[in-house]
């Protein structure tokens, strides 16, 4: 389990992480945000590599800052750039990490973990001869070697080909059955398929958190709707645009998409406007929202708020 309370990191006058709080339990929690949002800084604080300016955090019940050694014994960390000794063999490297971690029966454990990450047949290969995807797996194996309760994975799929991404995605999903996994990724469709919960961070602050389905439901409530009628789109567009409470209207493949300016459901007014003109209403439904659209909507609004704050200053 990971518990974070008002965690803050400042570099001089710049606030990289701004008082964030969240809780992650067994399963896979996605940690999403654009470049520079504060994801890596947060992960480095949770693993004890970076001290916070303020706030606190616990990993597996241990305070990351006051009980740093204990906390590190219960966490496995895969950084964005995996530090490997390329002249060592895969099994030799894992046995070396196991020795540092105080793991007993090091060879047996290294062989077990290599099999778990799908590298049993490359155990005796030098790391320099492995593909990038295989090196990522060696890095993941080193994070798993001491069987930690918590796994923190920072952009583990960067630079992998599509097949390697699929394989690593399946592995992360499997790891979530036994571990608390904090999984940073830029591949939003991947997060939606792999993660039980997601945390979206922007400008150092959390802008949303929860299960993907719950976030999707929140955004769909009073959200965009698709409208189709038995008239030309050119006729339909101005009618929908003039309806009270509609903020914007755009043309879709076979109709128009209306975005309300309030949280009220606009469908009754849209239906009335079309029927009153004697047109047949063919379709009127909420637009399906995926995690990518949620991410873009929330970060776009966060960017607007940040720009407004800068202007006010």
BAFI-3210 file (N, C-alpha, C; in Angstrom, 3 decimals, decimal comma, padded with zeros to 6 digits):
// residues 313
n [1|2|3|4|5|6|7|8|9|10|11|12|13|14|15|16|17|18|19|20|21|22|23|24|25|26|27|28|29|30|31|32|33|34|35|36|37|38|39|40|41|42|43|44|45|46|47|48|49|50|51|52|53|54|55|56|57|58|59|60|61|62|63|64|65|66|67|68|69|70|71|72|73|74|75|76|77|78|79|80|81|82|83|84|85|86|87|88|89|90|91|92|93|94|95|96|97|98|99|100|101|102|103|104|105|106|107|108|109|110|111|112|113|114|115|116|117|118|119|120|121|122|123|124|125|126|127|128|129|130|131|132|133|134|135|136|137|138|139|140|141|142|143|144|145|146|147|148|149|150|151|152|153|154|155|156|157|158|159|160|161|162|163|164|165|166|167|168|169|170|171|172|173|174|175|176|177|178|179|180|181|182|183|184|185|186|187|188|189|190|191|192|193|194|195|196|197|198|199|200|201|202|203|204|205|206|207|208|209|210|211|212|213|214|215|216|217|218|219|220|221|222|223|224|225|226|227|228|229|230|231|232|233|234|235|236|237|238|239|240|241|242|243|244|245|246|247|248|249|250|251|252|253|254|255|256|257|258|259|260|261|262|263|264|265|266|267|268|269|270|271|272|273|274|275|276|277|278|279|280|281|282|283|284|285|286|287|288|289|290|291|292|293|294|295|296|297|298|299|300|301|302|303|304|305|306|307|308|309|310|311|312|313]
n.u [000,826|000,407|000,503|-000,050|000,367|-000,282|002,093|004,941|007,212|009,695|011,798|013,751|012,069|010,287|007,619|007,478|005,974|002,863|001,564|000,208|-002,124|-002,855|-003,975|-002,898|-003,661|-003,436|-003,067|-003,143|-002,232|-002,543|-000,389|-000,662|000,176|001,219|004,507|006,762|004,889|005,214|005,374|007,674|009,234|007,594|007,634|010,321|010,525|008,882|010,359|012,516|014,693|014,718|014,374|011,420|009,945|007,855|005,137|004,165|004,721|003,865|005,038|004,058|003,376|005,509|007,168|008,372|010,390|011,178|011,612|013,341|015,107|013,737|011,398|012,417|013,125|010,778|009,940|010,041|011,756|011,568|013,248|012,890|015,086|016,829|019,253|021,819|024,422|026,113|028,036|027,701|026,101|022,589|021,588|023,745|023,770|021,307|021,739|023,702|022,265|020,458|022,146|022,912|020,439|020,104|018,950|018,197|019,382|020,234|020,780|018,705|016,503|016,965|016,768|014,092|012,786|013,682|012,418|009,829|009,626|009,932|012,506|014,035|015,437|017,504|019,240|022,019|023,062|024,968|024,088|024,411|023,932|021,255|017,962|016,258|013,737|014,113|016,090|014,610|013,007|014,887|015,536|013,045|012,942|015,013|013,812|011,926|013,258|013,523|010,991|009,003|006,401|005,410|005,519|007,100|006,893|008,361|007,445|007,710|007,341|008,501|010,027|009,712|008,779|005,569|004,783|006,383|005,380|002,758|003,348|004,651|002,618|000,761|002,267|002,517|-000,157|-000,529|001,259|-000,068|-001,878|-000,661|000,835|001,163|001,036|002,405|002,088|003,529|002,710|002,577|000,963|-002,201|-004,365|-003,330|-003,151|-005,867|-006,614|-005,002|-004,951|-006,405|-007,115|-006,676|-004,506|-004,431|-002,151|-001,180|000,805|001,982|-000,108|-002,818|-005,405|-007,454|-008,726|-009,334|-011,303|-011,034|-013,570|-015,279|-014,282|-014,808|-017,598|-018,124|-017,250|-018,916|-021,380|-023,698|-022,174|-020,666|-022,822|-024,019|-025,735|-028,138|-030,121|-032,787|-031,932|-029,831|-026,493|-025,640|-028,013|-028,789|-026,758|-026,774|-029,176|-028,857|-026,762|-027,938|-029,406|-030,212|-027,731|-025,911|-022,552|-020,641|-020,527|-019,722|-018,890|-019,375|-018,637|-021,107|-023,064|-023,724|-021,768|-022,525|-021,474|-022,215|-022,553|-023,045|-023,669|-026,030|-028,187|-028,393|-030,057|-032,997|-033,774|-032,541|-033,829|-036,469|-036,149|-035,535|-037,721|-039,839|-039,440|-040,327|-038,618|-037,143|-035,789|-032,911|-030,796|-029,623|-027,435|-025,102|-021,669|-019,263|-016,714|-013,273|-010,261|-008,220|-009,526|-010,553|-008,170|-007,075|-009,054|-009,016|-006,328|-006,139|-007,908|-006,543|-004,217|-005,278|-006,162|-003,705|-002,450|-004,155|-003,690|-001,052|-001,284|-002,810|-000,985]
n.v [-001,196|002,260|005,423|008,800|012,069|015,348|015,849|017,602|019,244|021,556|023,503|025,936|028,746|027,307|025,077|021,752|019,545|019,781|019,641|017,031|014,334|010,931|007,489|004,199|000,854|-002,795|-003,954|-002,305|000,962|003,631|006,295|009,250|011,899|014,902|015,599|016,890|017,173|016,284|013,632|011,835|013,080|012,727|009,923|009,478|010,606|008,869|006,549|007,164|008,409|011,101|013,903|015,327|018,630|019,224|017,590|014,060|010,494|007,033|003,729|000,473|000,643|001,928|004,936|006,874|008,731|008,983|006,365|005,289|003,169|000,824|001,189|001,091|-001,555|-002,767|-001,980|-002,024|-000,595|000,648|002,694|005,315|005,349|002,533|001,398|-000,604|-003,100|-003,670|-005,478|-007,688|-010,904|-011,674|-013,269|-013,131|-010,413|-010,177|-011,854|-010,422|-008,077|-009,327|-010,135|-007,654|-006,909|-008,708|-011,187|-014,604|-017,768|-017,028|-017,648|-019,444|-017,794|-015,767|-017,232|-017,966|-015,472|-014,553|-016,383|-015,644|-013,127|-013,830|-014,429|-016,681|-018,226|-016,575|-016,255|-016,527|-014,718|-011,861|-008,645|-006,531|-007,651|-007,970|-007,041|-003,823|-004,138|-006,550|-005,756|-003,990|-005,831|-007,184|-005,120|-004,849|-007,352|-007,042|-005,230|-006,828|-008,808|-009,083|-009,627|-007,454|-005,618|-003,393|-001,967|000,348|001,771|003,528|004,831|002,303|001,268|002,825|003,259|000,643|-001,947|-002,623|-005,330|-005,958|-004,066|-005,028|-007,473|-006,630|-005,186|-007,221|-008,525|-006,585|-006,344|-008,879|-008,739|-006,946|-008,508|-009,503|-007,481|-004,012|-001,765|001,069|002,756|004,481|006,010|007,059|006,071|006,121|004,458|002,063|002,385|002,441|-000,162|-001,682|-000,638|-000,522|001,697|005,214|008,049|011,375|013,831|017,238|020,067|019,680|019,144|017,056|016,362|014,639|011,511|008,007|005,081|004,157|003,815|005,200|007,822|008,267|008,204|010,489|012,539|012,155|012,801|015,171|015,784|015,763|015,275|013,257|014,142|013,280|013,780|013,668|015,513|017,757|018,209|020,822|022,215|021,276|022,043|024,974|025,069|023,432|024,794|027,158|026,505|027,004|026,805|025,302|025,060|024,691|023,474|020,869|019,359|015,940|012,617|011,646|013,360|015,877|017,052|018,125|020,258|020,960|024,014|023,973|021,843|020,588|018,196|018,308|017,034|016,881|019,508|019,621|017,548|018,543|020,889|019,840|018,128|019,967|021,327|019,616|017,652|014,384|012,718|010,952|009,974|010,412|010,705|010,254|011,034|008,564|008,360|008,097|007,214|008,777|011,058|012,043|012,648|014,625|016,597|017,321|018,099|020,140|022,024|022,470|023,685|026,070|027,237|027,573|029,396|031,567|032,156|033,001|035,321|036,840|037,289]
n.w [000,000|-000,704|000,730|000,476|001,614|001,259|-000,205|-001,229|-003,417|-003,931|-006,024|-005,426|-006,452|-007,941|-008,058|-008,181|-007,385|-005,926|-003,067|-003,106|-002,575|-002,163|-002,367|-002,836|-003,404|-003,360|-006,663|-009,879|-010,216|-012,275|-013,154|-014,451|-016,707|-018,444|-019,908|-017,511|-015,535|-012,948|-012,287|-012,273|-010,326|-008,069|-007,877|-007,360|-004,835|-003,394|-003,454|-001,934|-003,072|-003,325|-001,274|000,259|000,134|001,749|003,533|003,742|003,313|003,124|002,582|002,282|004,940|006,172|006,968|004,406|004,660|007,353|008,037|006,115|005,229|005,969|004,466|001,857|001,694|001,103|-001,352|-004,897|-007,584|-010,815|-012,744|-015,270|-017,041|-017,218|-014,991|-015,766|-015,593|-018,285|-019,123|-017,612|-017,218|-017,559|-015,450|-013,707|-013,053|-011,722|-009,547|-008,265|-007,548|-005,859|-003,810|-002,742|-001,788|000,224|-000,220|000,198|-001,123|-003,768|-006,557|-007,206|-006,763|-008,660|-011,040|-010,909|-011,084|-013,567|-015,220|-014,701|-015,890|-018,473|-019,508|-019,230|-021,070|-021,793|-019,748|-019,424|-021,162|-022,101|-020,917|-022,675|-025,128|-025,318|-026,453|-026,335|-025,175|-023,795|-022,006|-020,485|-019,228|-017,685|-015,956|-014,687|-013,489|-011,629|-009,943|-008,827|-007,461|-004,674|-003,889|-003,375|-001,622|-002,849|-006,072|-008,144|-011,154|-013,648|-016,562|-018,087|-020,651|-022,591|-025,718|-026,557|-028,896|-030,539|-029,962|-027,745|-025,965|-025,560|-024,327|-021,981|-020,843|-020,222|-018,297|-016,267|-015,525|-014,452|-012,297|-010,675|-009,327|-007,093|-005,989|-004,964|-007,451|-008,849|-011,711|-014,155|-017,208|-020,672|-022,533|-023,039|-023,719|-022,969|-020,185|-019,584|-020,121|-018,453|-015,826|-012,544|-011,142|-011,735|-011,561|-012,345|-013,056|-013,224|-013,825|-011,332|-009,590|-008,514|-010,700|-011,140|-009,940|-009,629|-010,591|-014,050|-015,315|-013,571|-013,758|-016,425|-016,382|-014,836|-016,547|-018,698|-017,691|-018,295|-020,435|-023,738|-026,583|-029,242|-032,160|-034,535|-037,375|-039,887|-041,809|-043,682|-042,499|-042,516|-042,124|-039,630|-037,878|-037,168|-035,770|-033,497|-032,346|-031,492|-029,275|-025,883|-023,387|-024,759|-025,415|-027,490|-030,887|-033,065|-036,224|-036,837|-038,067|-039,082|-038,157|-035,675|-032,925|-029,780|-027,225|-023,957|-022,029|-019,401|-016,517|-016,929|-018,519|-021,959|-023,748|-023,732|-024,591|-027,088|-028,452|-028,487|-030,025|-032,535|-033,173|-033,112|-035,446|-037,281|-038,107|-038,361|-035,618|-035,514|-033,975|-030,669|-028,289|-025,512|-026,124|-026,387|-023,993|-023,672|-021,828|-022,840|-023,810|-021,415|-020,083|-021,815|-021,644|-018,915|-018,475|-020,322|-019,247|-016,870|-017,823|-018,816|-016,416|-015,121|-016,836|-016,505|-013,844|-013,956|-015,477|-013,712|-011,713]
ca.u [000,000|001,074|-000,324|000,638|-000,392|000,199|003,491|005,339|008,621|010,011|013,172|013,765|010,724|009,471|006,973|007,347|004,849|002,170|000,641|-000,679|-002,508|-003,569|-003,794|-002,879|-003,692|-003,043|-003,611|-002,341|-002,681|-001,871|000,034|-000,668|000,367|002,135|005,901|006,934|003,743|005,621|005,280|008,960|009,622|006,813|008,129|011,635|010,305|008,303|011,391|013,575|015,808|014,605|013,648|010,344|009,970|006,808|004,243|004,698|004,260|004,221|005,045|003,941|003,257|006,722|007,360|009,436|011,445|011,661|012,001|013,719|015,688|012,644|010,505|013,088|013,125|009,468|009,579|010,865|011,685|012,093|013,282|012,679|016,328|017,205|020,708|022,264|025,818|025,908|029,014|027,303|024,996|021,318|021,484|024,800|023,326|020,239|022,335|024,405|021,229|019,914|023,115|022,768|019,145|020,095|018,069|018,799|019,254|020,227|020,659|017,355|015,572|017,219|016,212|012,631|012,338|013,919|011,324|008,590|009,608|010,073|013,887|014,763|016,338|018,602|019,857|023,477|023,441|025,393|023,005|024,639|023,444|019,795|017,207|015,788|012,637|014,658|016,782|013,544|012,570|015,933|015,328|011,858|013,325|015,807|012,879|011,120|014,117|013,318|009,551|008,490|004,951|005,082|006,331|006,955|007,403|008,345|007,465|008,420|007,143|009,130|010,991|009,456|007,948|004,193|004,684|006,975|004,439|001,681|003,873|004,904|001,293|000,226|003,070|002,142|-001,487|-000,327|001,919|-001,063|-002,633|000,058|001,583|000,653|001,840|002,210|002,526|003,519|002,708|002,013|000,062|-003,434|-005,168|-002,690|-003,569|-007,277|-006,735|-004,192|-005,046|-007,635|-007,370|-005,727|-004,297|-003,985|-001,450|-000,807|001,405|002,301|-001,309|-003,724|-006,631|-008,503|-008,290|-010,430|-011,335|-011,309|-015,009|-015,882|-013,883|-015,538|-018,975|-018,166|-017,096|-020,058|-022,559|-023,820|-021,089|-020,965|-023,830|-024,083|-027,081|-028,367|-031,502|-032,920|-031,704|-028,414|-025,748|-025,609|-029,256|-028,842|-025,712|-027,185|-030,302|-028,303|-025,900|-028,762|-030,092|-029,680|-026,926|-024,930|-021,355|-020,032|-021,035|-018,762|-019,366|-018,769|-018,673|-022,462|-023,973|-023,013|-021,497|-022,802|-020,854|-022,961|-021,792|-023,410|-023,710|-027,363|-028,294|-028,997|-030,795|-034,412|-033,910|-032,147|-034,915|-037,607|-035,825|-035,576|-039,099|-040,693|-039,249|-040,867|-037,566|-037,056|-034,583|-032,375|-029,908|-029,304|-026,801|-023,808|-020,489|-018,410|-015,504|-012,215|-009,316|-007,455|-010,339|-010,575|-006,843|-006,938|-009,991|-008,579|-005,059|-006,405|-008,473|-005,472|-003,334|-005,981|-006,140|-002,329|-002,206|-004,928|-003,000|000,159|-001,740|-003,251|000,215]
ca.v [000,000|003,566|006,524|010,077|013,150|016,719|015,757|018,814|019,397|022,832|023,795|027,396|029,295|026,444|023,971|020,606|018,765|020,791|019,172|015,975|013,272|009,810|006,176|003,109|-000,455|-003,889|-003,737|-001,402|002,350|004,403|007,648|009,866|013,340|015,310|015,802|018,003|017,295|015,956|012,183|011,249|013,670|012,042|008,557|009,516|010,850|007,663|005,518|007,635|008,988|012,553|014,352|016,279|019,932|019,176|016,450|012,758|009,347|005,725|002,600|-000,774|000,987|002,584|006,310|006,887|009,673|008,712|004,953|005,121|001,852|-000,146|001,405|000,624|-003,009|-003,241|-001,362|-002,270|000,612|000,600|004,076|005,481|004,858|001,400|001,307|-001,996|-003,370|-004,358|-006,542|-008,845|-011,700|-011,350|-013,945|-012,594|-009,117|-010,374|-012,418|-009,296|-007,265|-010,131|-010,083|-006,329|-006,889|-009,673|-012,300|-015,929|-018,650|-016,007|-018,206|-019,987|-016,668|-015,102|-018,079|-017,885|-014,167|-014,501|-017,140|-014,875|-012,025|-014,380|-014,388|-017,866|-018,724|-015,629|-016,061|-016,445|-013,740|-010,553|-007,669|-005,683|-008,344|-008,056|-005,938|-002,846|-004,742|-007,538|-005,032|-003,503|-006,963|-007,407|-004,077|-005,212|-008,488|-006,537|-004,594|-007,892|-009,855|-009,254|-009,828|-006,313|-005,411|-002,252|-001,783|001,666|001,612|004,843|004,753|001,070|000,854|003,770|002,711|-000,752|-002,139|-002,970|-006,660|-005,864|-003,314|-005,939|-008,461|-005,976|-004,849|-008,436|-008,811|-005,612|-006,724|-010,046|-008,303|-006,277|-009,477|-009,794|-006,320|-002,666|-001,280|002,442|002,553|005,722|005,741|008,050|005,373|006,189|003,267|001,039|002,609|002,079|-001,612|-002,327|-000,060|-000,574|003,105|006,140|009,375|012,288|014,961|018,285|021,219|019,323|018,927|016,013|016,941|013,613|010,175|007,054|004,040|004,731|003,842|006,269|009,101|008,375|008,549|011,884|013,433|011,990|013,412|016,539|015,984|015,901|014,378|013,133|014,426|012,972|013,979|013,369|016,729|017,999|018,696|022,286|022,712|020,871|022,710|026,227|024,842|022,931|025,841|028,221|026,013|027,537|025,868|024,638|025,884|024,599|022,404|020,505|018,347|014,619|011,858|011,528|014,188|016,947|016,813|019,331|020,309|021,926|024,980|023,739|020,423|020,063|017,323|019,126|016,233|017,246|020,717|019,292|016,757|019,428|021,805|019,101|017,659|021,137|021,730|018,581|016,740|013,111|012,562|009,621|009,525|011,427|009,917|010,774|010,587|007,700|009,039|007,191|007,814|009,804|012,277|012,543|013,223|015,859|017,592|017,778|018,819|021,380|022,965|022,829|024,641|027,360|027,806|028,015|030,615|032,637|032,511|033,756|036,661|037,559|037,712]
ca.w [000,000|-000,730|001,208|000,275|002,250|001,040|-000,627|-001,958|-003,750|-004,575|-006,420|-005,395|-006,596|-008,789|-007,355|-009,084|-006,863|-005,128|-002,025|-003,591|-001,644|-002,778|-001,738|-003,810|-002,745|-004,260|-007,992|-010,702|-010,235|-013,312|-012,766|-015,769|-016,785|-019,517|-019,502|-016,586|-014,622|-011,578|-012,055|-011,891|-009,031|-007,039|-007,742|-006,707|-003,408|-002,797|-003,347|-001,051|-003,816|-003,319|-000,083|-000,039|000,807|002,772|003,416|004,127|002,541|003,659|001,656|003,048|006,350|006,668|006,529|003,401|005,028|008,696|008,082|004,716|004,950|006,056|003,326|000,631|001,680|000,677|-002,624|-006,073|-008,409|-012,172|-013,248|-016,710|-017,660|-016,365|-014,788|-015,826|-015,914|-019,557|-019,319|-016,810|-017,754|-016,910|-014,156|-012,852|-012,552|-010,745|-008,331|-007,636|-006,901|-004,768|-002,702|-002,132|-001,100|001,313|-000,573|000,342|-002,293|-004,822|-007,908|-007,354|-006,872|-009,940|-012,093|-010,811|-011,566|-015,014|-015,849|-014,540|-016,859|-019,806|-019,988|-018,755|-022,123|-022,002|-018,430|-019,505|-022,182|-021,608|-021,024|-023,846|-026,321|-025,252|-027,042|-025,342|-024,438|-022,861|-020,929|-019,608|-018,423|-016,674|-014,955|-013,910|-012,651|-010,499|-009,011|-008,219|-006,927|-003,234|-003,711|-002,613|-001,593|-003,704|-007,270|-008,751|-012,523|-014,304|-018,028|-018,448|-022,045|-023,523|-026,653|-026,891|-030,079|-030,146|-029,356|-026,406|-025,135|-025,197|-023,383|-020,703|-020,301|-019,596|-017,108|-015,238|-015,046|-013,597|-011,065|-009,848|-008,537|-005,849|-005,528|-005,222|-008,569|-009,319|-013,085|-014,931|-018,636|-021,574|-023,448|-022,271|-023,964|-022,151|-018,797|-019,454|-020,165|-017,420|-014,478|-011,762|-010,818|-012,344|-010,974|-013,398|-012,447|-014,172|-013,131|-009,956|-008,777|-008,983|-011,255|-011,084|-009,547|-009,503|-011,611|-015,372|-015,594|-012,778|-014,361|-017,678|-016,034|-014,391|-017,680|-019,584|-017,099|-018,808|-021,388|-025,160|-027,126|-030,693|-032,664|-035,948|-037,830|-041,309|-042,588|-043,927|-041,340|-042,603|-041,527|-038,221|-037,085|-036,527|-034,848|-032,234|-031,799|-030,892|-028,081|-024,628|-022,613|-025,618|-025,494|-028,815|-031,739|-034,112|-037,160|-036,725|-039,311|-039,624|-037,386|-034,982|-031,509|-028,998|-025,899|-023,143|-021,239|-018,005|-016,164|-017,228|-019,691|-023,017|-024,719|-023,901|-025,404|-028,462|-029,045|-028,737|-031,124|-033,807|-033,413|-033,377|-036,849|-038,135|-038,552|-037,642|-034,803|-035,772|-032,894|-029,662|-027,218|-025,045|-026,856|-025,566|-023,538|-023,244|-020,889|-023,539|-023,832|-020,037|-019,838|-022,580|-021,120|-017,600|-018,567|-021,054|-018,289|-015,940|-018,498|-018,853|-015,067|-014,843|-017,602|-015,883|-012,596|-014,329|-015,886|-012,512|-010,960]
c.u [000,869|000,084|000,486|-000,237|000,313|001,683|003,841|006,836|008,824|011,497|013,289|012,344|009,797|008,925|006,730|006,174|004,174|001,119|-000,304|-000,944|-003,227|-003,237|-003,852|-002,794|-003,318|-003,791|-002,700|-002,985|-001,873|-001,568|000,278|-000,455|001,300|003,560|005,999|005,811|004,108|005,595|006,591|009,445|008,889|007,348|009,491|011,505|009,782|009,333|012,573|014,765|015,841|013,839|012,543|010,613|008,974|005,950|004,905|004,095|004,691|004,128|005,060|003,927|004,449|006,831|008,585|010,625|012,017|012,142|012,450|014,234|014,605|011,727|011,133|013,132|011,823|009,021|010,565|010,667|012,324|012,085|013,123|013,887|016,897|018,725|021,150|023,771|025,833|026,912|028,681|026,239|023,725|021,231|022,556|024,398|022,260|020,767|023,082|023,406|020,636|020,831|023,015|021,500|019,082|019,180|018,824|018,559|019,198|020,059|019,246|016,341|015,729|016,622|014,689|012,114|012,573|012,830|010,026|008,494|009,896|011,480|014,707|015,771|017,499|019,357|021,353|023,972|023,942|024,289|023,169|024,107|021,920|019,152|016,740|014,653|013,112|015,382|015,757|013,079|013,605|015,790|014,132|012,163|014,128|014,924|012,056|011,934|013,888|011,832|008,921|006,961|004,526|006,050|006,047|007,668|007,245|008,528|008,153|008,297|007,780|010,142|010,773|008,621|006,567|004,054|005,249|006,061|003,311|002,146|004,090|003,594|000,686|000,961|002,698|000,772|-001,392|000,303|000,937|-001,896|-001,980|000,745|000,737|001,569|001,439|002,887|002,388|003,579|002,160|001,027|-001,274|-004,339|-004,631|-003,134|-005,013|-007,452|-006,053|-004,585|-006,419|-008,082|-006,350|-005,675|-003,763|-003,415|-001,058|-000,310|001,608|001,121|-002,151|-005,017|-007,766|-007,906|-009,504|-010,329|-011,629|-012,792|-015,704|-015,540|-014,632|-016,980|-019,119|-018,116|-018,286|-021,302|-022,651|-022,772|-021,570|-021,995|-023,757|-025,529|-027,132|-029,840|-031,559|-032,864|-030,199|-027,751|-025,707|-026,864|-029,292|-027,921|-026,192|-028,326|-029,787|-027,477|-026,708|-029,465|-029,408|-028,916|-025,927|-023,734|-020,712|-020,616|-019,998|-019,342|-018,623|-018,946|-020,069|-023,496|-023,229|-022,832|-021,645|-022,166|-021,576|-022,036|-022,101|-023,376|-025,073|-027,333|-029,015|-029,937|-032,284|-034,610|-033,549|-033,264|-036,109|-037,357|-035,937|-037,000|-040,014|-040,543|-039,763|-039,833|-037,641|-035,726|-034,102|-031,524|-029,595|-028,757|-025,522|-022,683|-019,634|-017,109|-014,476|-011,227|-008,501|-008,217|-010,438|-009,274|-006,710|-007,830|-009,482|-007,282|-005,227|-006,968|-007,424|-004,514|-003,966|-005,936|-004,756|-002,000|-002,932|-004,257|-001,766|-000,195|-002,128|-002,080|000,888]
c.v [001,259|004,602|007,809|011,191|014,486|016,763|016,929|018,786|020,698|022,881|025,316|027,918|028,446|025,281|022,834|019,712|019,606|020,173|018,081|014,935|012,179|008,529|005,115|001,788|-001,529|-003,773|-002,766|-000,010|003,107|005,807|008,404|011,365|013,678|015,440|017,028|018,154|017,014|014,475|011,602|011,794|012,978|010,633|008,518|009,808|009,590|006,557|005,956|008,241|010,508|012,980|015,335|017,621|019,937|017,943|015,154|011,662|008,071|004,683|001,333|-000,495|001,696|003,992|006,377|007,733|009,410|007,265|004,516|003,723|000,780|-000,036|000,845|-000,896|-003,585|-002,636|-001,784|-001,128|000,361|002,018|004,110|005,007|003,772|001,326|-000,147|-002,059|-004,252|-005,477|-007,790|-009,641|-011,325|-011,997|-013,447|-011,259|-009,289|-010,983|-011,346|-008,407|-008,022|-010,110|-008,744|-006,267|-007,877|-010,853|-013,619|-016,740|-017,814|-016,594|-018,733|-018,865|-015,968|-015,904|-018,003|-016,579|-014,033|-015,258|-016,336|-013,732|-012,509|-014,355|-015,595|-018,357|-017,765|-015,349|-015,824|-015,507|-012,462|-009,540|-006,795|-006,327|-008,423|-006,843|-004,999|-003,427|-005,759|-006,860|-004,447|-004,621|-007,316|-006,375|-004,378|-006,391|-008,035|-005,847|-005,628|-008,881|-010,117|-009,386|-008,700|-006,251|-004,352|-002,183|-000,401|001,640|002,929|004,675|003,479|000,672|001,798|003,040|001,266|-000,849|-002,639|-004,327|-006,644|-005,109|-004,225|-006,944|-007,839|-005,579|-006,047|-008,749|-007,867|-005,953|-007,921|-009,660|-007,623|-007,220|-009,737|-008,581|-005,047|-002,053|000,157|002,527|003,857|005,384|006,937|007,413|005,206|004,990|002,097|001,161|002,166|000,570|-002,287|-001,900|-000,239|000,837|003,958|007,431|010,257|013,532|015,955|019,492|020,924|019,056|017,811|016,657|015,929|012,313|009,289|005,984|004,672|004,835|004,972|007,643|009,338|008,789|009,994|012,845|013,338|012,663|014,870|016,840|016,031|014,874|014,400|013,306|014,078|013,153|013,752|014,631|016,885|018,575|020,215|022,917|022,443|021,704|024,000|026,062|024,379|024,018|026,903|027,792|026,539|026,446|025,087|025,562|025,884|023,414|022,137|019,406|017,043|013,892|011,825|012,310|015,362|016,551|018,121|019,205|021,357|022,849|024,847|022,235|019,801|019,202|018,094|018,352|016,579|018,475|020,447|018,529|017,640|020,332|021,105|018,684|018,826|021,655|020,681|017,622|015,435|013,033|011,126|009,083|010,695|010,685|010,573|010,227|009,746|008,422|007,994|007,945|008,926|011,130|012,895|013,283|014,580|016,958|018,184|018,574|020,127|022,442|023,410|023,833|026,026|028,035|028,324|029,308|031,811|033,111|033,351|035,178|037,496|038,057|038,912]
c.w [000,000|-000,222|001,155|000,833|002,064|000,647|-001,552|-002,229|-004,502|-004,904|-006,503|-005,449|-007,432|-007,978|-008,338|-008,691|-005,795|-004,200|-002,471|-002,509|-002,424|-002,041|-002,831|-003,052|-003,758|-005,583|-008,729|-010,705|-011,277|-012,833|-014,063|-015,691|-017,925|-018,996|-018,595|-015,586|-013,176|-011,268|-011,538|-010,557|-007,890|-006,800|-007,046|-005,212|-002,730|-002,627|-002,495|-001,752|-003,706|-002,075|-000,461|000,626|001,955|002,528|003,847|003,269|003,233|002,555|002,491|004,553|006,948|006,097|005,620|003,836|006,412|008,852|006,682|004,391|004,961|004,843|002,047|000,540|001,137|-000,650|-003,711|-007,043|-009,770|-012,717|-014,759|-017,509|-016,755|-016,220|-014,728|-016,091|-017,156|-019,823|-018,498|-017,557|-016,994|-015,529|-013,197|-012,249|-011,481|-009,447|-007,551|-006,888|-005,714|-003,555|-001,981|-001,286|000,062|001,065|-000,414|-000,932|-003,566|-006,227|-008,163|-007,553|-008,221|-011,090|-012,105|-011,411|-013,069|-015,764|-015,794|-015,552|-018,279|-020,376|-019,550|-019,792|-022,419|-020,701|-018,519|-020,600|-021,513|-021,865|-022,257|-025,128|-026,368|-025,925|-025,936|-024,505|-023,420|-021,708|-019,950|-018,683|-017,349|-015,557|-014,075|-012,988|-011,437|-009,470|-008,253|-007,387|-005,439|-002,871|-002,889|-002,637|-002,608|-004,882|-007,851|-010,097|-013,269|-015,812|-018,520|-019,918|-023,058|-024,411|-027,040|-028,164|-029,640|-029,478|-027,940|-025,451|-024,659|-024,148|-022,007|-020,030|-019,593|-018,294|-015,964|-014,657|-014,105|-012,266|-010,115|-009,006|-007,181|-005,235|-005,680|-006,273|-008,901|-010,675|-013,877|-016,414|-019,399|-022,533|-022,738|-022,506|-023,142|-020,696|-018,587|-019,400|-018,985|-016,010|-013,846|-011,380|-011,554|-011,541|-012,091|-012,724|-013,532|-013,390|-011,645|-009,061|-009,373|-009,460|-011,292|-010,602|-009,341|-010,572|-012,967|-015,689|-014,833|-013,339|-015,666|-017,408|-015,606|-015,575|-018,628|-019,032|-017,531|-019,856|-022,826|-025,626|-028,648|-031,133|-034,151|-036,264|-039,341|-042,159|-042,789|-042,684|-041,330|-042,034|-040,020|-037,346|-036,429|-035,528|-033,490|-031,554|-031,049|-029,614|-026,826|-023,869|-023,436|-025,785|-026,860|-029,556|-032,819|-034,984|-036,922|-038,053|-039,923|-038,819|-036,791|-033,524|-030,767|-027,624|-025,056|-022,356|-019,757|-017,746|-016,445|-018,489|-020,800|-023,938|-024,831|-024,790|-026,861|-029,163|-029,400|-029,934|-032,478|-034,158|-033,760|-034,805|-037,823|-038,669|-037,753|-036,904|-034,959|-034,622|-031,972|-028,445|-026,754|-025,898|-025,920|-025,242|-023,128|-022,362|-021,551|-023,557|-022,437|-019,734|-020,539|-022,024|-019,802|-017,672|-019,334|-020,102|-017,285|-016,544|-018,561|-017,481|-014,719|-015,573|-016,988|-014,602|-012,885|-014,738|-014,677|-011,697|-011,627]
res [x|x|x|x|x|x|x|x|x|x|x|x|x|x|x|x|x|x|x|x|x|x|x|x|x|x|x|x|x|x|x|x|x|x|x|x|x|x|x|x|x|x|x|x|x|x|x|x|x|x|x|x|x|x|x|x|x|x|x|x|x|x|x|x|x|x|x|x|x|x|x|x|x|x|x|x|x|x|x|x|x|x|x|x|x|x|x|x|x|x|x|x|x|x|x|x|x|x|x|x|x|x|x|x|x|x|x|x|x|x|x|x|x|x|x|x|x|x|x|x|x|x|x|x|x|x|x|x|x|x|x|x|x|x|x|x|x|x|x|x|x|x|x|x|x|x|x|x|x|x|x|x|x|x|x|x|x|x|x|x|x|x|x|x|x|x|x|x|x|x|x|x|x|x|x|x|x|x|x|x|x|x|x|x|x|x|x|x|x|x|x|x|x|x|x|x|x|x|x|x|x|x|x|x|x|x|x|x|x|x|x|x|x|x|x|x|x|x|x|x|x|x|x|x|x|x|x|x|x|x|x|x|x|x|x|x|x|x|x|x|x|x|x|x|x|x|x|x|x|x|x|x|x|x|x|x|x|x|x|x|x|x|x|x|x|x|x|x|x|x|x|x|x|x|x|x|x|x|x|x|x|x|x|x|x|x|x|x|x|x|x|x|x|x|x|x|x|x|x|x|x|x|x|x|x|x|x|x|x|x|x|x|x]
***
